[in-house]
């Protein structure tokens, strides 16, 4: 089993929801800001016998990632999509793209967002 997320963010929209789950890591950026990892997916609700409603994941991770990038663009400094060269494993539609997000760099700071990580 996995670990429960430390932060869960949900955006509801017309019968579905976008779910962002985040976990802290032991890594820090050069700015000393903590590095978090996460996953995002689109979910729909499925009713069972009018007694229980369960979320069902869409497994189209790239579409959910694209929506998240659009939603975050006005709030953060240049969210950047990057591709990883990974072997396909498991189920779901994920091309290996990741989203790098960093807060705006203060004026006079030479730190370049999302480029350097230290442990």
N, CA, C and O atoms as CSV, one atom per row, in Angstrom:
chain,resi,resn,atom,element,x,y,z
A,1,UNK,N,N,0.819,-1.189,0.000
A,1,UNK,CA,C,0.000,0.000,0.000
A,1,UNK,C,C,0.850,1.234,0.000
A,1,UNK,O,O,2.051,1.198,0.269
A,2,UNK,N,N,0.210,2.309,-0.302
A,2,UNK,CA,C,0.894,3.589,-0.356
A,2,UNK,C,C,0.607,4.436,0.861
A,2,UNK,O,O,-0.133,4.039,1.761
A,3,UNK,N,N,1.189,5.573,0.870
A,3,UNK,CA,C,1.018,6.541,1.946
A,3,UNK,C,C,-0.104,7.501,1.598
A,3,UNK,O,O,-0.255,7.889,0.439
A,4,UNK,N,N,-0.890,7.885,2.590
A,4,UNK,CA,C,-1.947,8.865,2.355
A,4,UNK,C,C,-1.314,10.214,2.050
A,4,UNK,O,O,-0.294,10.576,2.635
A,5,UNK,N,N,-1.926,10.958,1.128
A,5,UNK,CA,C,-1.391,12.261,0.749
A,5,UNK,C,C,-1.383,13.223,1.939
A,5,UNK,O,O,-2.224,13.132,2.833
A,6,UNK,N,N,-0.420,14.140,1.931
A,6,UNK,CA,C,-0.334,15.161,2.974
A,6,UNK,C,C,-1.244,16.334,2.642
A,6,UNK,O,O,-1.695,17.050,3.536
A,7,UNK,N,N,-1.515,16.532,1.347
A,7,UNK,CA,C,-2.378,17.626,0.906
A,7,UNK,C,C,-3.247,17.119,-0.233
A,7,UNK,O,O,-2.748,16.520,-1.185
A,8,UNK,N,N,-4.543,17.361,-0.132
A,8,UNK,CA,C,-5.502,16.948,-1.147
A,8,UNK,C,C,-6.277,18.181,-1.584
A,8,UNK,O,O,-6.904,18.848,-0.760
A,9,UNK,N,N,-6.238,18.488,-2.880
A,9,UNK,CA,C,-6.961,19.620,-3.437
A,9,UNK,C,C,-7.943,19.095,-4.478
A,9,UNK,O,O,-7.583,18.269,-5.316
A,10,UNK,N,N,-9.189,19.576,-4.424
A,10,UNK,CA,C,-10.235,19.090,-5.318
A,10,UNK,C,C,-10.915,20.270,-5.993
A,10,UNK,O,O,-11.286,21.243,-5.338
A,11,UNK,N,N,-11.076,20.177,-7.305
A,11,UNK,CA,C,-11.816,21.171,-8.075
A,11,UNK,C,C,-13.022,20.461,-8.690
A,11,UNK,O,O,-12.865,19.575,-9.530
A,12,UNK,N,N,-14.226,20.854,-8.265
A,12,UNK,CA,C,-15.452,20.258,-8.794
A,12,UNK,C,C,-15.924,21.052,-10.001
A,12,UNK,O,O,-15.942,22.283,-9.989
A,13,UNK,N,N,-16.306,20.322,-11.044
A,13,UNK,CA,C,-16.876,20.972,-12.218
A,13,UNK,C,C,-17.748,19.998,-13.000
A,13,UNK,O,O,-17.293,18.925,-13.394
A,14,UNK,N,N,-18.966,20.368,-13.215
A,14,UNK,CA,C,-19.959,19.661,-14.032
A,14,UNK,C,C,-19.845,18.130,-14.036
A,14,UNK,O,O,-19.465,17.535,-15.045
A,15,UNK,N,N,-20.169,17.509,-12.922
A,15,UNK,CA,C,-20.240,16.060,-12.842
A,15,UNK,C,C,-18.917,15.334,-12.677
A,15,UNK,O,O,-18.894,14.108,-12.572
A,16,UNK,N,N,-17.834,16.062,-12.653
A,16,UNK,CA,C,-16.543,15.421,-12.434
A,16,UNK,C,C,-15.710,16.321,-11.523
A,16,UNK,O,O,-16.093,17.450,-11.217
A,17,UNK,N,N,-14.574,15.798,-11.103
A,17,UNK,CA,C,-13.692,16.599,-10.260
A,17,UNK,C,C,-12.245,16.312,-10.625
A,17,UNK,O,O,-11.886,15.199,-11.009
A,18,UNK,N,N,-11.433,17.339,-10.493
A,18,UNK,CA,C,-10.006,17.218,-10.699
A,18,UNK,C,C,-9.384,17.097,-9.320
A,18,UNK,O,O,-9.611,17.952,-8.464
A,19,UNK,N,N,-8.600,16.046,-9.090
A,19,UNK,CA,C,-8.047,15.767,-7.766
A,19,UNK,C,C,-6.517,15.811,-7.831
A,19,UNK,O,O,-5.891,15.090,-8.606
A,20,UNK,N,N,-5.938,16.674,-6.998
A,20,UNK,CA,C,-4.494,16.812,-6.892
A,20,UNK,C,C,-4.080,16.307,-5.516
A,20,UNK,O,O,-4.541,16.813,-4.493
A,21,UNK,N,N,-3.206,15.304,-5.503
A,21,UNK,CA,C,-2.691,14.745,-4.252
A,21,UNK,C,C,-1.195,15.043,-4.168
A,21,UNK,O,O,-0.460,14.817,-5.129
A,22,UNK,N,N,-0.743,15.552,-3.013
A,22,UNK,CA,C,0.658,15.943,-2.847
A,22,UNK,C,C,1.269,15.310,-1.607
A,22,UNK,O,O,0.618,15.147,-0.575
A,23,UNK,N,N,2.565,14.952,-1.746
A,23,UNK,CA,C,3.349,14.386,-0.651
A,23,UNK,C,C,4.650,15.166,-0.531
A,23,UNK,O,O,5.246,15.516,-1.549
A,24,UNK,N,N,5.110,15.449,0.692
A,24,UNK,CA,C,6.409,16.112,0.843
A,24,UNK,C,C,7.538,15.111,0.619
A,24,UNK,O,O,7.361,13.908,0.811
A,25,UNK,N,N,8.700,15.618,0.211
A,25,UNK,CA,C,9.892,14.782,0.080
A,25,UNK,C,C,10.952,15.311,1.047
A,25,UNK,O,O,10.737,16.322,1.717
A,26,UNK,N,N,12.071,14.641,1.116
A,26,UNK,CA,C,13.166,15.112,1.963
A,26,UNK,C,C,14.076,16.072,1.197
A,26,UNK,O,O,15.093,16.517,1.730
A,27,UNK,N,N,13.719,16.395,-0.050
A,27,UNK,CA,C,14.529,17.289,-0.877
A,27,UNK,C,C,14.109,18.743,-0.697
A,27,UNK,O,O,12.965,19.036,-0.347
A,28,UNK,N,N,15.054,19.644,-0.941
A,28,UNK,CA,C,14.796,21.087,-0.900
A,28,UNK,C,C,15.419,21.729,-2.133
A,28,UNK,O,O,16.443,21.263,-2.633
A,29,UNK,N,N,14.795,22.800,-2.619
A,29,UNK,CA,C,15.358,23.577,-3.715
A,29,UNK,C,C,16.499,24.434,-3.177
A,29,UNK,O,O,16.671,24.541,-1.963
A,30,UNK,N,N,17.278,25.044,-4.065
A,30,UNK,CA,C,18.357,25.922,-3.620
A,30,UNK,C,C,17.843,27.044,-2.729
A,30,UNK,O,O,18.566,27.538,-1.863
A,31,UNK,N,N,16.599,27.444,-2.942
A,31,UNK,CA,C,15.997,28.519,-2.148
A,31,UNK,C,C,15.575,28.024,-0.763
A,31,UNK,O,O,15.044,28.801,0.031
A,32,UNK,N,N,15.802,26.748,-0.465
A,32,UNK,CA,C,15.399,26.072,0.777
A,32,UNK,C,C,13.904,25.744,0.830
A,32,UNK,O,O,13.411,25.239,1.839
A,33,UNK,N,N,13.197,26.027,-0.241
A,33,UNK,CA,C,11.773,25.658,-0.299
A,33,UNK,C,C,11.668,24.142,-0.411
A,33,UNK,O,O,12.470,23.519,-1.107
A,34,UNK,N,N,10.688,23.539,0.265
A,34,UNK,CA,C,10.539,22.077,0.183
A,34,UNK,C,C,10.067,21.637,-1.206
A,34,UNK,O,O,9.340,22.358,-1.888
A,35,UNK,N,N,10.493,20.451,-1.603
A,35,UNK,CA,C,10.064,19.863,-2.864
A,35,UNK,C,C,8.943,18.870,-2.567
A,35,UNK,O,O,9.092,17.989,-1.720
A,36,UNK,N,N,7.824,19.017,-3.267
A,36,UNK,CA,C,6.679,18.126,-3.110
A,36,UNK,C,C,6.505,17.338,-4.402
A,36,UNK,O,O,6.845,17.835,-5.476
A,37,UNK,N,N,5.988,16.133,-4.315
A,37,UNK,CA,C,5.623,15.336,-5.482
A,37,UNK,C,C,4.127,15.060,-5.402
A,37,UNK,O,O,3.540,15.056,-4.320
A,38,UNK,N,N,3.523,14.830,-6.556
A,38,UNK,CA,C,2.081,14.611,-6.525
A,38,UNK,C,C,1.571,13.913,-7.755
A,38,UNK,O,O,2.323,13.563,-8.665
A,39,UNK,N,N,0.283,13.723,-7.756
A,39,UNK,CA,C,-0.425,13.130,-8.881
A,39,UNK,C,C,-1.741,13.874,-9.053
A,39,UNK,O,O,-2.327,14.365,-8.088
A,40,UNK,N,N,-2.190,13.946,-10.289
A,40,UNK,CA,C,-3.463,14.603,-10.580
A,40,UNK,C,C,-4.263,13.693,-11.507
A,40,UNK,O,O,-3.720,13.094,-12.435
A,41,UNK,N,N,-5.553,13.605,-11.237
A,41,UNK,CA,C,-6.420,12.821,-12.111
A,41,UNK,C,C,-7.832,13.368,-12.083
A,41,UNK,O,O,-8.232,14.062,-11.148
A,42,UNK,N,N,-8.571,13.046,-13.116
A,42,UNK,CA,C,-9.967,13.422,-13.219
A,42,UNK,C,C,-10.812,12.254,-12.707
A,42,UNK,O,O,-10.562,11.102,-13.060
A,43,UNK,N,N,-11.801,12.551,-11.880
A,43,UNK,CA,C,-12.672,11.505,-11.325
A,43,UNK,C,C,-14.133,11.829,-11.600
A,43,UNK,O,O,-14.535,12.992,-11.627
A,44,UNK,N,N,-14.912,10.785,-11.802
A,44,UNK,CA,C,-16.371,10.897,-11.896
A,44,UNK,C,C,-16.971,10.108,-10.754
A,44,UNK,O,O,-16.367,9.152,-10.268
A,45,UNK,N,N,-18.154,10.503,-10.325
A,45,UNK,CA,C,-18.845,9.780,-9.255
A,45,UNK,C,C,-19.676,8.649,-9.841
A,45,UNK,O,O,-20.291,8.791,-10.898
A,46,UNK,N,N,-19.682,7.532,-9.140
A,46,UNK,CA,C,-20.490,6.388,-9.555
A,46,UNK,C,C,-21.351,5.966,-8.381
A,46,UNK,O,O,-20.838,5.604,-7.322
A,47,UNK,N,N,-22.660,6.014,-8.571
A,47,UNK,CA,C,-23.600,5.642,-7.509
A,47,UNK,C,C,-23.811,4.133,-7.500
A,47,UNK,O,O,-23.973,3.511,-8.550
A,48,UNK,N,N,-23.808,3.555,-6.306
A,48,UNK,CA,C,-24.063,2.127,-6.135
A,48,UNK,C,C,-25.356,1.944,-5.339
A,48,UNK,O,O,-25.424,2.274,-4.155
A,49,UNK,N,N,-26.365,1.420,-6.005
A,49,UNK,CA,C,-27.656,1.095,-5.383
A,49,UNK,C,C,-28.261,2.263,-4.612
A,49,UNK,O,O,-28.942,2.055,-3.609
A,50,UNK,N,N,-28.020,3.480,-5.066
A,50,UNK,CA,C,-28.538,4.687,-4.420
A,50,UNK,C,C,-28.186,4.776,-2.937
A,50,UNK,O,O,-28.841,5.501,-2.189
A,51,UNK,N,N,-27.166,4.048,-2.512
A,51,UNK,CA,C,-26.739,4.073,-1.112
A,51,UNK,C,C,-25.358,4.676,-0.930
A,51,UNK,O,O,-25.055,5.268,0.106
A,52,UNK,N,N,-24.535,4.518,-1.940
A,52,UNK,CA,C,-23.141,4.886,-1.816
A,52,UNK,C,C,-22.649,5.475,-3.130
A,52,UNK,O,O,-23.007,4.995,-4.206
A,53,UNK,N,N,-21.838,6.505,-3.041
A,53,UNK,CA,C,-21.236,7.093,-4.232
A,53,UNK,C,C,-19.728,6.946,-4.126
A,53,UNK,O,O,-19.123,7.336,-3.128
A,54,UNK,N,N,-19.125,6.376,-5.168
A,54,UNK,CA,C,-17.684,6.150,-5.191
A,54,UNK,C,C,-17.038,6.973,-6.300
A,54,UNK,O,O,-17.608,7.114,-7.382
A,55,UNK,N,N,-15.848,7.519,-6.036
A,55,UNK,CA,C,-15.128,8.203,-7.111
A,55,UNK,C,C,-14.442,7.181,-8.013
A,55,UNK,O,O,-13.841,6.222,-7.529
A,56,UNK,N,N,-14.534,7.386,-9.302
A,56,UNK,CA,C,-13.896,6.498,-10.269
A,56,UNK,C,C,-12.892,7.310,-11.075
A,56,UNK,O,O,-13.257,8.275,-11.747
A,57,UNK,N,N,-11.624,6.914,-11.004
A,57,UNK,CA,C,-10.570,7.623,-11.723
A,57,UNK,C,C,-10.661,7.415,-13.213
A,57,UNK,O,O,-11.003,6.325,-13.671
A,58,UNK,N,N,-10.358,8.454,-13.979
A,58,UNK,CA,C,-10.430,8.434,-15.433
A,58,UNK,C,C,-9.217,7.745,-16.041
A,58,UNK,O,O,-9.343,7.121,-17.095
A,59,UNK,N,N,-8.055,7.835,-15.422
A,59,UNK,CA,C,-6.780,7.263,-15.880
A,59,UNK,C,C,-6.191,7.982,-17.088
A,59,UNK,O,O,-5.204,7.513,-17.654
A,60,UNK,N,N,-6.775,9.118,-17.502
A,60,UNK,CA,C,-6.180,9.941,-18.556
A,60,UNK,C,C,-5.385,11.043,-17.856
A,60,UNK,O,O,-5.837,12.182,-17.747
A,61,UNK,N,N,-4.192,10.680,-17.384
A,61,UNK,CA,C,-3.393,11.574,-16.554
A,61,UNK,C,C,-2.886,12.791,-17.322
A,61,UNK,O,O,-2.751,13.867,-16.740
A,62,UNK,N,N,-2.605,12.645,-18.606
A,62,UNK,CA,C,-2.119,13.778,-19.386
A,62,UNK,C,C,-3.181,14.870,-19.520
A,62,UNK,O,O,-2.856,16.056,-19.449
A,63,UNK,N,N,-4.440,14.487,-19.713
A,63,UNK,CA,C,-5.515,15.480,-19.814
A,63,UNK,C,C,-5.668,16.221,-18.484
A,63,UNK,O,O,-5.832,17.441,-18.471
A,64,UNK,N,N,-5.616,15.497,-17.376
A,64,UNK,CA,C,-5.731,16.130,-16.055
A,64,UNK,C,C,-4.545,17.059,-15.812
A,64,UNK,O,O,-4.713,18.141,-15.250
A,65,UNK,N,N,-3.353,16.651,-16.227
A,65,UNK,CA,C,-2.156,17.471,-16.059
A,65,UNK,C,C,-2.258,18.760,-16.869
A,65,UNK,O,O,-1.846,19.821,-16.399
A,66,UNK,N,N,-2.795,18.678,-18.062
A,66,UNK,CA,C,-2.972,19.850,-18.912
A,66,UNK,C,C,-3.951,20.849,-18.278
A,66,UNK,O,O,-3.714,22.056,-18.302
A,67,UNK,N,N,-5.041,20.340,-17.717
A,67,UNK,CA,C,-6.019,21.205,-17.032
A,67,UNK,C,C,-5.377,21.876,-15.827
A,67,UNK,O,O,-5.579,23.069,-15.597
A,68,UNK,N,N,-4.600,21.113,-15.052
A,68,UNK,CA,C,-3.926,21.675,-13.885
A,68,UNK,C,C,-2.961,22.783,-14.300
A,68,UNK,O,O,-2.907,23.827,-13.651
A,69,UNK,N,N,-2.206,22.569,-15.367
A,69,UNK,CA,C,-1.264,23.594,-15.842
A,69,UNK,C,C,-2.007,24.875,-16.201
A,69,UNK,O,O,-1.568,25.966,-15.837
A,70,UNK,N,N,-3.123,24.757,-16.906
A,70,UNK,CA,C,-3.921,25.938,-17.269
A,70,UNK,C,C,-4.432,26.663,-16.029
A,70,UNK,O,O,-4.394,27.891,-15.962
A,71,UNK,N,N,-4.910,25.896,-15.045
A,71,UNK,CA,C,-5.453,26.498,-13.825
A,71,UNK,C,C,-4.378,27.195,-12.998
A,71,UNK,O,O,-4.652,28.214,-12.363
A,72,UNK,N,N,-3.154,26.659,-12.997
A,72,UNK,CA,C,-2.085,27.213,-12.172
A,72,UNK,C,C,-1.300,28.330,-12.853
A,72,UNK,O,O,-0.638,29.113,-12.171
A,73,UNK,N,N,-1.357,28.422,-14.168
A,73,UNK,CA,C,-0.550,29.404,-14.900
A,73,UNK,C,C,-0.688,30.836,-14.386
A,73,UNK,O,O,0.325,31.524,-14.267
A,74,UNK,N,N,-1.890,31.316,-14.077
A,74,UNK,CA,C,-1.972,32.708,-13.593
A,74,UNK,C,C,-1.429,32.875,-12.164
A,74,UNK,O,O,-1.159,34.000,-11.741
A,75,UNK,N,N,-1.269,31.789,-11.426
A,75,UNK,CA,C,-0.885,31.876,-10.018
A,75,UNK,C,C,0.598,31.688,-9.761
A,75,UNK,O,O,1.124,32.212,-8.779
A,76,UNK,N,N,1.279,30.954,-10.619
A,76,UNK,CA,C,2.675,30.607,-10.384
A,76,UNK,C,C,3.545,31.041,-11.550
A,76,UNK,O,O,3.065,31.284,-12.657
A,77,UNK,N,N,4.826,31.130,-11.274
A,77,UNK,CA,C,5.797,31.530,-12.278
A,77,UNK,C,C,6.014,30.395,-13.272
A,77,UNK,O,O,6.619,29.379,-12.929
A,78,UNK,N,N,5.542,30.553,-14.461
A,78,UNK,CA,C,5.789,29.647,-15.586
A,78,UNK,C,C,5.746,28.164,-15.260
A,78,UNK,O,O,6.792,27.515,-15.296
A,79,UNK,N,N,4.585,27.595,-14.942
A,79,UNK,CA,C,4.550,26.132,-14.808
A,79,UNK,C,C,5.067,25.513,-16.111
A,79,UNK,O,O,4.637,25.904,-17.196
A,80,UNK,N,N,5.972,24.565,-16.008
A,80,UNK,CA,C,6.613,23.988,-17.185
A,80,UNK,C,C,6.335,22.494,-17.277
A,80,UNK,O,O,6.509,21.757,-16.306
A,81,UNK,N,N,5.900,22.056,-18.458
A,81,UNK,CA,C,5.746,20.628,-18.715
A,81,UNK,C,C,7.075,20.085,-19.211
A,81,UNK,O,O,7.698,20.662,-20.102
A,82,UNK,N,N,7.501,18.980,-18.635
A,82,UNK,CA,C,8.726,18.306,-19.055
A,82,UNK,C,C,8.402,16.843,-19.293
A,82,UNK,O,O,7.492,16.299,-18.667
A,83,UNK,N,N,9.122,16.210,-20.177
A,83,UNK,CA,C,8.907,14.792,-20.461
A,83,UNK,C,C,10.015,13.957,-19.849
A,83,UNK,O,O,11.190,14.322,-19.902
A,84,UNK,N,N,9.626,12.833,-19.267
A,84,UNK,CA,C,10.561,11.853,-18.740
A,84,UNK,C,C,10.587,10.675,-19.689
A,84,UNK,O,O,9.557,10.317,-20.260
A,85,UNK,N,N,11.727,10.076,-19.864
A,85,UNK,CA,C,11.837,8.874,-20.691
A,85,UNK,C,C,11.741,7.664,-19.772
A,85,UNK,O,O,12.752,7.171,-19.271
A,86,UNK,N,N,10.525,7.194,-19.558
A,86,UNK,CA,C,10.286,6.053,-18.681
A,86,UNK,C,C,9.656,4.924,-19.468
A,86,UNK,O,O,8.960,5.149,-20.458
A,87,UNK,N,N,9.909,3.704,-19.016
A,87,UNK,CA,C,9.222,2.562,-19.607
A,87,UNK,C,C,7.780,2.586,-19.145
A,87,UNK,O,O,7.496,2.893,-17.987
A,88,UNK,N,N,6.863,2.259,-20.056
A,88,UNK,CA,C,5.446,2.202,-19.700
A,88,UNK,C,C,5.221,1.042,-18.750
A,88,UNK,O,O,5.665,-0.078,-19.001
A,89,UNK,N,N,4.527,1.320,-17.655
A,89,UNK,CA,C,4.171,0.252,-16.726
A,89,UNK,C,C,2.843,0.600,-16.093
A,89,UNK,O,O,2.517,1.777,-15.936
A,90,UNK,N,N,2.088,-0.390,-15.735
A,90,UNK,CA,C,0.796,-0.155,-15.101
A,90,UNK,C,C,-0.250,0.251,-16.119
A,90,UNK,O,O,-0.042,0.151,-17.328
A,91,UNK,N,N,-1.388,0.714,-15.599
A,91,UNK,CA,C,-2.477,1.109,-16.477
A,91,UNK,C,C,-2.595,2.619,-16.491
A,91,UNK,O,O,-2.021,3.309,-15.649
A,92,UNK,N,N,-3.324,3.110,-17.430
A,92,UNK,CA,C,-3.551,4.537,-17.517
A,92,UNK,C,C,-2.831,5.147,-18.703
A,92,UNK,O,O,-1.905,4.562,-19.265
A,93,UNK,N,N,-3.277,6.327,-19.065
A,93,UNK,CA,C,-2.725,7.035,-20.203
A,93,UNK,C,C,-1.844,8.158,-19.671
A,93,UNK,O,O,-2.330,9.248,-19.369
A,94,UNK,N,N,-0.545,7.885,-19.557
A,94,UNK,CA,C,0.415,8.872,-19.088
A,94,UNK,C,C,1.634,8.795,-19.971
A,94,UNK,O,O,2.244,7.734,-20.106
A,95,UNK,N,N,1.993,9.908,-20.573
A,95,UNK,CA,C,3.096,9.937,-21.526
A,95,UNK,C,C,4.453,10.143,-20.869
A,95,UNK,O,O,5.474,10.128,-21.556
A,96,UNK,N,N,4.486,10.334,-19.560
A,96,UNK,CA,C,5.749,10.603,-18.878
A,96,UNK,C,C,5.971,12.086,-18.643
A,96,UNK,O,O,7.045,12.482,-18.190
A,97,UNK,N,N,4.968,12.921,-18.946
A,97,UNK,CA,C,5.107,14.363,-18.728
A,97,UNK,C,C,4.915,14.687,-17.253
A,97,UNK,O,O,4.076,14.099,-16.571
A,98,UNK,N,N,5.715,15.639,-16.778
A,98,UNK,CA,C,5.589,16.131,-15.409
A,98,UNK,C,C,5.437,17.646,-15.457
A,98,UNK,O,O,5.834,18.284,-16.432
A,99,UNK,N,N,4.869,18.213,-14.417
A,99,UNK,CA,C,4.683,19.653,-14.323
A,99,UNK,C,C,5.578,20.183,-13.215
A,99,UNK,O,O,5.492,19.732,-12.072
A,100,UNK,N,N,6.444,21.147,-13.552
A,100,UNK,CA,C,7.319,21.776,-12.582
A,100,UNK,C,C,6.710,23.117,-12.206
A,100,UNK,O,O,6.427,23.944,-13.072
A,101,UNK,N,N,6.512,23.325,-10.914
A,101,UNK,CA,C,5.866,24.549,-10.433
A,101,UNK,C,C,6.756,25.152,-9.359
A,101,UNK,O,O,7.252,24.443,-8.483
A,102,UNK,N,N,6.954,26.443,-9.427
A,102,UNK,CA,C,7.719,27.146,-8.410
A,102,UNK,C,C,7.076,28.509,-8.210
A,102,UNK,O,O,6.483,29.066,-9.134
A,103,UNK,N,N,7.194,29.037,-7.011
A,103,UNK,CA,C,6.670,30.368,-6.722
A,103,UNK,C,C,7.495,31.392,-7.487
A,103,UNK,O,O,8.633,31.113,-7.865
A,104,UNK,N,N,6.933,32.577,-7.718
A,104,UNK,CA,C,7.696,33.619,-8.414
A,104,UNK,C,C,9.011,33.912,-7.692
A,104,UNK,O,O,9.077,33.896,-6.463
A,105,UNK,N,N,10.045,34.177,-8.469
A,105,UNK,CA,C,11.354,34.499,-7.918
A,105,UNK,C,C,11.361,35.956,-7.472
A,105,UNK,O,O,11.013,36.836,-8.260
A,106,UNK,N,N,11.752,36.238,-6.213
A,106,UNK,CA,C,11.826,37.630,-5.762
A,106,UNK,C,C,12.846,38.416,-6.588
A,106,UNK,O,O,13.841,37.856,-7.048
A,107,UNK,N,N,12.596,39.703,-6.773
A,107,UNK,CA,C,13.502,40.561,-7.525
A,107,UNK,C,C,14.881,40.524,-6.868
A,107,UNK,O,O,15.003,40.652,-5.649
A,108,UNK,N,N,15.910,40.349,-7.684
A,108,UNK,CA,C,17.270,40.317,-7.168
A,108,UNK,C,C,17.757,38.919,-6.800
A,108,UNK,O,O,18.940,38.744,-6.511
A,109,UNK,N,N,16.884,37.934,-6.802
A,109,UNK,CA,C,17.262,36.556,-6.488
A,109,UNK,C,C,17.715,35.878,-7.770
A,109,UNK,O,O,17.016,35.950,-8.781
A,110,UNK,N,N,18.857,35.228,-7.754
A,110,UNK,CA,C,19.377,34.583,-8.961
A,110,UNK,C,C,18.895,33.149,-9.112
A,110,UNK,O,O,19.259,32.472,-10.073
A,111,UNK,N,N,18.082,32.681,-8.177
A,111,UNK,CA,C,17.553,31.313,-8.240
A,111,UNK,C,C,16.667,31.154,-9.461
A,111,UNK,O,O,15.757,31.954,-9.676
A,112,UNK,N,N,16.918,30.153,-10.244
A,112,UNK,CA,C,16.096,29.854,-11.404
A,112,UNK,C,C,15.065,28.814,-11.010
A,112,UNK,O,O,15.446,27.737,-10.551
A,113,UNK,N,N,13.761,29.088,-11.169
A,113,UNK,CA,C,12.708,28.183,-10.701
A,113,UNK,C,C,12.823,26.770,-11.255
A,113,UNK,O,O,13.082,26.557,-12.440
A,114,UNK,N,N,12.623,25.827,-10.366
A,114,UNK,CA,C,12.473,24.409,-10.703
A,114,UNK,C,C,13.649,23.825,-11.478
A,114,UNK,O,O,13.461,22.918,-12.289
A,115,UNK,N,N,14.865,24.333,-11.239
A,115,UNK,CA,C,15.993,23.776,-11.980
A,115,UNK,C,C,16.978,23.054,-11.093
A,115,UNK,O,O,17.705,22.185,-11.574
A,116,UNK,N,N,17.029,23.380,-9.814
A,116,UNK,CA,C,18.044,22.789,-8.951
A,116,UNK,C,C,17.416,22.218,-7.689
A,116,UNK,O,O,16.542,22.826,-7.072
A,117,UNK,N,N,17.883,21.043,-7.328
A,117,UNK,CA,C,17.372,20.371,-6.137
A,117,UNK,C,C,18.559,19.926,-5.304
A,117,UNK,O,O,19.552,19.432,-5.839
A,118,UNK,N,N,18.456,20.100,-3.993
A,118,UNK,CA,C,19.490,19.563,-3.104
A,118,UNK,C,C,18.823,18.687,-2.075
A,118,UNK,O,O,17.631,18.841,-1.808
A,119,UNK,N,N,19.561,17.781,-1.499
A,119,UNK,CA,C,19.010,16.869,-0.487
A,119,UNK,C,C,19.501,17.271,0.857
A,119,UNK,O,O,19.159,16.637,1.855
